[in-house]
């Protein structure tokens, strides 16, 4: 998808968090071949500190907690 399509999708759904179009599926091909959403959290050094597939409230809260912890470092 294009950046314009992604921006339209964000606006339509009321999302306010940053999103970047993966044109050519370059990033997707490095980490996954299927199963969206795939959640990958990297630390400041680029090390994967959490990854999960799909969405559920418990994992979402864990990701938020990890982000808060890593932002304090």
Secondary structure, DSSP 8 states (H G I E B T S, - for coil): --HHHHHHHHHHHT--S-----GGGHHHHHH-SS-S-EEEEE-TTS-EEEEEES--HHHHHHHHHHHHHHHH-
